[in-house]
Every structure is written in structure tokens, then in C-alpha cells.
Amino acid sequence: MILDWRDELLNEGGLCPDSVAKDHRLLKQALSYAVEIGALQRSPFIIL
């Protein structure tokens, strides 16, 4: 889902790669924080 979202921002949203990279980093940081505080068991960015 995350990769689909990123591709949609790049292709259909018309955003530049730098903007999408910033959004991607922010989402990754937010999900990591959610794991730290116990709101999520694991981040979807972590591949097991």
C-alpha cells in the first residue's frame, strides 16, 4: 500500500521525487514512533 501511495503521488499527483521522498520519510518516522509508544506492533516499513 505504501509503495502504491508513493507511485500515485509521483505519477498521478504530479509531485516531484524530492517532495515524495519527504512525505515517505515523514510517514516512516510517524509509524516508527507509533511502534515506540505501543500504538502499533510493528511498522509496515519493516520487512520480516
C-alpha distance matrix in Angstrom:
0.0 3.8 5.5 5.0 6.1 8.6 9.8 10.4 12.3 14.3 15.1 15.4 15.8 18.5 18.0 19.5 17.9 19.7 18.3 14.7 15.6 17.2 14.3 12.2 15.2 15.7 12.4 13.1 16.6 15.9 13.9 16.7 19.2 17.8 18.3 21.8 23.0 21.8 19.3 16.6 17.7 15.4 12.7 9.3 10.5 13.4 13.4 16.3
3.8 0.0 3.8 5.4 5.0 6.2 8.6 9.8 10.7 12.5 14.2 14.9 14.7 17.0 15.7 16.9 15.0 16.4 15.1 11.5 12.0 13.6 10.9 8.4 11.5 12.3 9.2 9.8 13.5 13.3 11.7 14.3 16.9 16.2 16.8 19.9 21.4 20.8 18.6 16.0 17.3 14.6 11.3 8.3 8.4 11.8 12.6 16.0
5.5 3.8 0.0 3.8 5.4 5.0 6.1 8.5 9.9 10.6 12.0 13.5 13.9 15.7 14.7 15.5 13.3 15.4 14.8 11.0 11.6 14.1 12.0 9.4 12.6 14.3 11.9 12.1 15.8 16.3 14.9 17.0 19.9 19.5 19.9 22.9 24.7 24.1 22.1 19.4 20.3 17.3 14.0 10.8 10.0 13.1 13.1 16.7
5.0 5.4 3.8 0.0 3.8 5.4 5.1 6.0 8.6 9.9 10.3 11.0 12.0 14.3 14.2 15.7 14.3 16.8 15.7 12.1 13.7 15.9 13.4 11.7 15.3 16.3 13.8 14.8 18.4 18.3 17.0 19.6 22.2 21.4 22.2 25.3 26.7 26.0 23.6 21.1 22.2 19.6 16.5 13.2 13.2 16.3 16.2 19.5
6.1 5.0 5.4 3.8 0.0 3.8 5.5 5.1 6.3 8.7 10.0 10.1 9.9 12.6 11.9 13.9 12.9 14.9 13.1 9.6 11.7 13.3 10.3 9.3 13.1 13.5 11.1 13.0 16.2 15.8 15.2 18.1 20.2 19.5 20.9 23.8 24.9 24.6 22.0 20.0 21.7 19.2 15.9 13.2 13.2 16.8 17.5 20.9
8.6 6.2 5.0 5.4 3.8 0.0 3.8 5.4 5.2 6.3 8.7 10.0 9.5 11.1 9.8 11.0 9.4 11.5 10.3 6.7 8.5 10.8 8.6 7.3 11.1 12.4 10.8 12.2 15.4 15.8 15.6 17.9 20.3 20.3 21.5 24.0 25.6 25.7 23.4 21.4 22.9 20.1 16.5 14.0 12.9 16.5 17.3 20.9
9.8 8.6 6.1 5.1 5.5 3.8 0.0 3.8 5.4 5.1 5.9 7.9 8.8 10.1 10.0 11.1 9.9 13.0 12.3 8.9 11.0 13.8 12.0 10.9 14.6 16.1 14.6 15.8 19.1 19.6 19.2 21.5 23.9 23.9 24.9 27.6 29.2 29.0 26.7 24.5 25.8 23.0 19.5 16.6 15.6 18.9 19.1 22.6
10.4 9.8 8.5 6.0 5.1 5.4 3.8 0.0 3.8 5.4 5.2 5.2 6.1 8.6 9.2 11.6 11.6 14.4 12.7 9.8 12.8 14.8 12.4 12.3 16.1 16.8 15.2 17.2 20.3 20.1 19.9 22.7 24.7 24.3 25.8 28.6 29.7 29.6 26.9 25.0 26.8 24.2 20.9 18.1 17.7 21.2 21.6 25.1
12.3 10.7 9.9 8.6 6.3 5.2 5.4 3.8 0.0 3.8 5.8 5.8 4.3 6.4 5.9 8.5 8.9 11.2 9.2 6.7 10.2 11.7 9.6 10.3 13.9 14.4 13.6 15.9 18.5 18.5 19.0 21.7 23.4 23.4 25.2 27.6 28.7 29.1 26.5 25.0 27.0 24.4 20.9 18.6 17.8 21.5 22.4 26.1
14.3 12.5 10.6 9.9 8.7 6.3 5.1 5.4 3.8 0.0 3.8 6.1 5.8 5.5 5.2 6.5 6.6 9.9 9.0 6.9 9.9 12.3 11.2 11.5 14.8 16.1 15.7 17.4 20.1 20.8 21.2 23.4 25.5 25.9 27.4 29.6 31.1 31.5 29.2 27.5 29.2 26.3 22.7 20.3 18.9 22.4 23.0 26.7
15.1 14.2 12.0 10.3 10.0 8.7 5.9 5.2 5.8 3.8 0.0 3.8 5.8 5.7 7.6 9.2 10.0 13.4 12.6 10.6 13.6 16.0 14.7 14.9 18.4 19.6 18.8 20.6 23.5 23.9 24.1 26.5 28.6 28.7 30.1 32.6 34.0 34.1 31.6 29.7 31.4 28.6 25.1 22.4 21.3 24.7 24.9 28.5
15.4 14.9 13.5 11.0 10.1 10.0 7.9 5.2 5.8 6.1 3.8 0.0 3.8 5.5 8.2 11.0 12.5 15.4 13.8 12.1 15.5 17.2 15.4 16.1 19.7 20.2 19.2 21.5 24.3 24.1 24.4 27.2 29.0 28.7 30.5 33.1 34.1 34.1 31.4 29.7 31.7 29.3 25.9 23.2 22.7 26.2 26.6 30.2
15.8 14.7 13.9 12.0 9.9 9.5 8.8 6.1 4.3 5.8 5.8 3.8 0.0 3.8 5.5 9.0 11.0 13.2 10.9 9.8 13.6 14.6 12.7 14.2 17.6 17.7 17.1 19.8 22.1 21.9 22.7 25.5 26.9 26.9 28.9 31.3 32.1 32.5 29.7 28.5 30.8 28.4 24.9 22.7 22.0 25.8 26.7 30.3
18.5 17.0 15.7 14.3 12.6 11.1 10.1 8.6 6.4 5.5 5.7 5.5 3.8 0.0 3.8 6.6 9.4 11.7 10.1 9.8 13.4 14.6 13.7 15.3 18.3 18.8 18.9 21.3 23.5 23.7 24.8 27.2 28.7 29.1 31.1 33.2 34.2 34.9 32.4 31.1 33.2 30.6 27.0 24.9 23.7 27.4 28.3 32.0
18.0 15.7 14.7 14.2 11.9 9.8 10.0 9.2 5.9 5.2 7.6 8.2 5.5 3.8 0.0 3.8 6.6 8.2 6.3 6.6 10.0 11.0 10.5 12.4 15.0 15.6 16.2 18.4 20.3 20.9 22.2 24.4 25.8 26.5 28.5 30.3 31.6 32.5 30.2 29.0 31.2 28.5 24.8 23.1 21.6 25.2 26.5 30.2
19.5 16.9 15.5 15.7 13.9 11.0 11.1 11.6 8.5 6.5 9.2 11.0 9.0 6.6 3.8 0.0 3.8 5.5 5.5 6.5 8.8 10.3 11.0 12.4 14.5 15.8 16.9 18.6 20.4 21.5 22.9 24.6 26.2 27.4 29.1 30.7 32.3 33.4 31.4 30.1 32.0 29.1 25.3 23.7 21.7 25.1 26.3 30.1
17.9 15.0 13.3 14.3 12.9 9.4 9.9 11.6 8.9 6.6 10.0 12.5 11.0 9.4 6.6 3.8 0.0 3.8 5.5 5.1 6.0 8.7 9.9 10.2 12.2 14.2 15.2 16.2 18.2 19.9 20.9 22.2 24.2 25.6 26.9 28.4 30.4 31.4 29.7 28.1 29.7 26.5 22.8 21.2 18.8 22.0 23.1 26.9
19.7 16.4 15.4 16.8 14.9 11.5 13.0 14.4 11.2 9.9 13.4 15.4 13.2 11.7 8.2 5.5 3.8 0.0 3.8 5.5 5.1 6.3 8.8 9.8 10.6 12.5 14.4 15.3 16.6 18.5 20.1 21.0 22.7 24.5 25.9 27.0 28.9 30.4 28.9 27.7 29.4 26.3 22.6 21.6 19.0 22.2 23.8 27.5
18.3 15.1 14.8 15.7 13.1 10.3 12.3 12.7 9.2 9.0 12.6 13.8 10.9 10.1 6.3 5.5 5.5 3.8 0.0 3.8 5.4 5.2 6.4 8.6 10.0 10.8 12.5 14.3 15.5 16.7 18.6 20.1 21.3 22.8 24.7 25.9 27.4 28.8 27.0 26.1 28.2 25.4 21.7 20.8 18.7 22.2 24.1 27.8
14.7 11.5 11.0 12.1 9.6 6.7 8.9 9.8 6.7 6.9 10.6 12.1 9.8 9.8 6.6 6.5 5.1 5.5 3.8 0.0 3.8 5.4 5.0 6.0 8.6 9.8 10.5 12.2 14.2 15.3 16.5 18.2 19.9 21.0 22.7 24.3 25.9 27.0 25.0 23.7 25.6 22.7 19.0 17.6 15.7 19.2 20.8 24.6
15.6 12.0 11.6 13.7 11.7 8.5 11.0 12.8 10.2 9.9 13.6 15.5 13.6 13.4 10.0 8.8 6.0 5.1 5.4 3.8 0.0 3.8 5.5 5.0 6.1 8.6 9.9 10.4 12.2 14.2 15.4 16.4 18.3 19.9 21.2 22.5 24.5 25.7 24.3 22.8 24.4 21.3 17.6 16.6 14.0 17.2 19.0 22.8
17.2 13.6 14.1 15.9 13.3 10.8 13.8 14.8 11.7 12.3 16.0 17.2 14.6 14.6 11.0 10.3 8.7 6.3 5.2 5.4 3.8 0.0 3.8 5.4 5.1 6.2 8.7 9.9 10.6 12.3 14.3 15.3 16.5 18.4 20.1 21.0 22.7 24.4 22.9 22.0 24.0 21.3 17.6 17.4 15.1 18.3 20.7 24.3
14.3 10.9 12.0 13.4 10.3 8.6 12.0 12.4 9.6 11.2 14.7 15.4 12.7 13.7 10.5 11.0 9.9 8.8 6.4 5.0 5.5 3.8 0.0 3.8 5.5 5.1 6.2 8.6 9.9 10.6 12.3 14.2 15.4 16.5 18.6 20.0 21.3 22.6 20.7 19.7 22.0 19.5 15.8 15.3 13.7 17.3 19.7 23.2
12.2 8.4 9.4 11.7 9.3 7.3 10.9 12.3 10.3 11.5 14.9 16.1 14.2 15.3 12.4 12.4 10.2 9.8 8.6 6.0 5.0 5.4 3.8 0.0 3.8 5.5 5.3 6.2 8.7 10.0 10.7 12.3 14.3 15.4 16.7 18.5 20.3 21.2 19.5 18.0 19.8 16.8 13.1 12.3 10.2 13.8 16.0 19.6
15.2 11.5 12.6 15.3 13.1 11.1 14.6 16.1 13.9 14.8 18.4 19.7 17.6 18.3 15.0 14.5 12.2 10.6 10.0 8.6 6.1 5.1 5.5 3.8 0.0 3.8 5.5 5.0 6.1 8.6 9.9 10.5 12.3 14.2 15.4 16.4 18.5 20.0 18.8 17.6 19.3 16.4 12.8 13.0 10.6 13.5 16.3 19.7
15.7 12.3 14.3 16.3 13.5 12.4 16.1 16.8 14.4 16.1 19.6 20.2 17.7 18.8 15.6 15.8 14.2 12.5 10.8 9.8 8.6 6.2 5.1 5.5 3.8 0.0 3.8 5.4 5.1 6.1 8.6 9.8 10.6 12.3 14.4 15.3 16.7 18.4 16.9 16.3 18.7 16.3 13.0 13.6 12.1 15.1 18.2 21.4
12.4 9.2 11.9 13.8 11.1 10.8 14.6 15.2 13.6 15.7 18.8 19.2 17.1 18.9 16.2 16.9 15.2 14.4 12.5 10.5 9.9 8.7 6.2 5.3 5.5 3.8 0.0 3.8 5.5 5.1 6.1 8.5 9.8 10.5 12.5 14.2 15.5 16.5 14.6 13.6 15.9 13.6 10.2 10.4 9.5 12.9 15.8 19.0
13.1 9.8 12.1 14.8 13.0 12.2 15.8 17.2 15.9 17.4 20.6 21.5 19.8 21.3 18.4 18.6 16.2 15.3 14.3 12.2 10.4 9.9 8.6 6.2 5.0 5.4 3.8 0.0 3.8 5.5 5.2 6.1 8.6 9.9 10.7 12.4 14.5 15.4 14.3 12.7 14.3 11.4 7.9 8.6 6.8 9.7 13.0 16.1
16.6 13.5 15.8 18.4 16.2 15.4 19.1 20.3 18.5 20.1 23.5 24.3 22.1 23.5 20.3 20.4 18.2 16.6 15.5 14.2 12.2 10.6 9.9 8.7 6.1 5.1 5.5 3.8 0.0 3.8 5.5 5.1 6.2 8.6 9.9 10.5 12.5 14.2 13.5 12.8 14.7 12.4 9.6 11.5 9.9 12.1 15.7 18.3
15.9 13.3 16.3 18.3 15.8 15.8 19.6 20.1 18.5 20.8 23.9 24.1 21.9 23.7 20.9 21.5 19.9 18.5 16.7 15.3 14.2 12.3 10.6 10.0 8.6 6.1 5.1 5.5 3.8 0.0 3.8 5.5 5.1 6.2 8.8 9.8 10.8 12.3 10.9 10.8 13.4 11.9 9.4 11.3 11.0 13.4 16.9 19.4
13.9 11.7 14.9 17.0 15.2 15.6 19.2 19.9 19.0 21.2 24.1 24.4 22.7 24.8 22.2 22.9 20.9 20.1 18.6 16.5 15.4 14.3 12.3 10.7 9.9 8.6 6.1 5.2 5.5 3.8 0.0 3.8 5.3 4.9 6.4 8.7 10.0 10.5 9.0 7.8 10.1 8.2 5.7 7.9 8.3 10.3 13.7 16.0
16.7 14.3 17.0 19.6 18.1 17.9 21.5 22.7 21.7 23.4 26.5 27.2 25.5 27.2 24.4 24.6 22.2 21.0 20.1 18.2 16.4 15.3 14.2 12.3 10.5 9.8 8.5 6.1 5.1 5.5 3.8 0.0 3.8 5.4 5.1 6.3 8.9 9.9 9.9 8.7 10.0 7.9 6.0 9.2 8.7 9.5 13.3 15.2
19.2 16.9 19.9 22.2 20.2 20.3 23.9 24.7 23.4 25.5 28.6 29.0 26.9 28.7 25.8 26.2 24.2 22.7 21.3 19.9 18.3 16.5 15.4 14.3 12.3 10.6 9.8 8.6 6.2 5.1 5.3 3.8 0.0 3.8 5.3 4.9 6.3 8.5 8.6 8.9 11.0 10.1 9.1 12.3 12.3 13.2 16.9 18.6
17.8 16.2 19.5 21.4 19.5 20.3 23.9 24.3 23.4 25.9 28.7 28.7 26.9 29.1 26.5 27.4 25.6 24.5 22.8 21.0 19.9 18.4 16.5 15.4 14.2 12.3 10.5 9.9 8.6 6.2 4.9 5.4 3.8 0.0 3.8 5.4 5.4 6.1 5.0 5.6 8.5 8.5 8.0 11.2 12.3 13.2 16.6 18.0
18.3 16.8 19.9 22.2 20.9 21.5 24.9 25.8 25.2 27.4 30.1 30.5 28.9 31.1 28.5 29.1 26.9 25.9 24.7 22.7 21.2 20.1 18.6 16.7 15.4 14.4 12.5 10.7 9.9 8.8 6.4 5.1 5.3 3.8 0.0 3.8 5.5 5.1 5.8 4.7 5.8 5.7 6.5 10.2 11.3 11.1 14.4 15.2
21.8 19.9 22.9 25.3 23.8 24.0 27.6 28.6 27.6 29.6 32.6 33.1 31.3 33.2 30.3 30.7 28.4 27.0 25.9 24.3 22.5 21.0 20.0 18.5 16.4 15.3 14.2 12.4 10.5 9.8 8.7 6.3 4.9 5.4 3.8 0.0 3.8 5.5 7.7 8.1 8.9 9.0 9.8 13.6 14.0 13.6 17.1 17.7
23.0 21.4 24.7 26.7 24.9 25.6 29.2 29.7 28.7 31.1 34.0 34.1 32.1 34.2 31.6 32.3 30.4 28.9 27.4 25.9 24.5 22.7 21.3 20.3 18.5 16.7 15.5 14.5 12.5 10.8 10.0 8.9 6.3 5.4 5.5 3.8 0.0 3.8 5.8 7.9 9.6 10.9 12.0 15.5 16.6 16.5 19.9 20.5
21.8 20.8 24.1 26.0 24.6 25.7 29.0 29.6 29.1 31.5 34.1 34.1 32.5 34.9 32.5 33.4 31.4 30.4 28.8 27.0 25.7 24.4 22.6 21.2 20.0 18.4 16.5 15.4 14.2 12.3 10.5 9.9 8.5 6.1 5.1 5.5 3.8 0.0 3.8 5.4 6.6 8.9 10.9 14.2 16.0 15.6 18.5 18.7
19.3 18.6 22.1 23.6 22.0 23.4 26.7 26.9 26.5 29.2 31.6 31.4 29.7 32.4 30.2 31.4 29.7 28.9 27.0 25.0 24.3 22.9 20.7 19.5 18.8 16.9 14.6 14.3 13.5 10.9 9.0 9.9 8.6 5.0 5.8 7.7 5.8 3.8 0.0 3.8 6.9 9.0 10.2 12.9 15.2 15.6 18.4 19.1
16.6 16.0 19.4 21.1 20.0 21.4 24.5 25.0 25.0 27.5 29.7 29.7 28.5 31.1 29.0 30.1 28.1 27.7 26.1 23.7 22.8 22.0 19.7 18.0 17.6 16.3 13.6 12.7 12.8 10.8 7.8 8.7 8.9 5.6 4.7 8.1 7.9 5.4 3.8 0.0 3.8 5.5 7.0 9.5 12.1 12.2 14.8 15.4
17.7 17.3 20.3 22.2 21.7 22.9 25.8 26.8 27.0 29.2 31.4 31.7 30.8 33.2 31.2 32.0 29.7 29.4 28.2 25.6 24.4 24.0 22.0 19.8 19.3 18.7 15.9 14.3 14.7 13.4 10.1 10.0 11.0 8.5 5.8 8.9 9.6 6.6 6.9 3.8 0.0 3.8 7.1 9.6 12.1 11.0 13.1 12.9
15.4 14.6 17.3 19.6 19.2 20.1 23.0 24.2 24.4 26.3 28.6 29.3 28.4 30.6 28.5 29.1 26.5 26.3 25.4 22.7 21.3 21.3 19.5 16.8 16.4 16.3 13.6 11.4 12.4 11.9 8.2 7.9 10.1 8.5 5.7 9.0 10.9 8.9 9.0 5.5 3.8 0.0 3.8 6.5 8.4 7.3 9.7 10.1
12.7 11.3 14.0 16.5 15.9 16.5 19.5 20.9 20.9 22.7 25.1 25.9 24.9 27.0 24.8 25.3 22.8 22.6 21.7 19.0 17.6 17.6 15.8 13.1 12.8 13.0 10.2 7.9 9.6 9.4 5.7 6.0 9.1 8.0 6.5 9.8 12.0 10.9 10.2 7.0 7.1 3.8 0.0 3.8 5.2 5.6 8.7 10.5
9.3 8.3 10.8 13.2 13.2 14.0 16.6 18.1 18.6 20.3 22.4 23.2 22.7 24.9 23.1 23.7 21.2 21.6 20.8 17.6 16.6 17.4 15.3 12.3 13.0 13.6 10.4 8.6 11.5 11.3 7.9 9.2 12.3 11.2 10.2 13.6 15.5 14.2 12.9 9.5 9.6 6.5 3.8 0.0 3.8 5.4 7.2 9.7
10.5 8.4 10.0 13.2 13.2 12.9 15.6 17.7 17.8 18.9 21.3 22.7 22.0 23.7 21.6 21.7 18.8 19.0 18.7 15.7 14.0 15.1 13.7 10.2 10.6 12.1 9.5 6.8 9.9 11.0 8.3 8.7 12.3 12.3 11.3 14.0 16.6 16.0 15.2 12.1 12.1 8.4 5.2 3.8 0.0 3.8 6.3 9.6
13.4 11.8 13.1 16.3 16.8 16.5 18.9 21.2 21.5 22.4 24.7 26.2 25.8 27.4 25.2 25.1 22.0 22.2 22.2 19.2 17.2 18.3 17.3 13.8 13.5 15.1 12.9 9.7 12.1 13.4 10.3 9.5 13.2 13.2 11.1 13.6 16.5 15.6 15.6 12.2 11.0 7.3 5.6 5.4 3.8 0.0 3.8 6.3
13.4 12.6 13.1 16.2 17.5 17.3 19.1 21.6 22.4 23.0 24.9 26.6 26.7 28.3 26.5 26.3 23.1 23.8 24.1 20.8 19.0 20.7 19.7 16.0 16.3 18.2 15.8 13.0 15.7 16.9 13.7 13.3 16.9 16.6 14.4 17.1 19.9 18.5 18.4 14.8 13.1 9.7 8.7 7.2 6.3 3.8 0.0 3.8
16.3 16.0 16.7 19.5 20.9 20.9 22.6 25.1 26.1 26.7 28.5 30.2 30.3 32.0 30.2 30.1 26.9 27.5 27.8 24.6 22.8 24.3 23.2 19.6 19.7 21.4 19.0 16.1 18.3 19.4 16.0 15.2 18.6 18.0 15.2 17.7 20.5 18.7 19.1 15.4 12.9 10.1 10.5 9.7 9.6 6.3 3.8 0.0
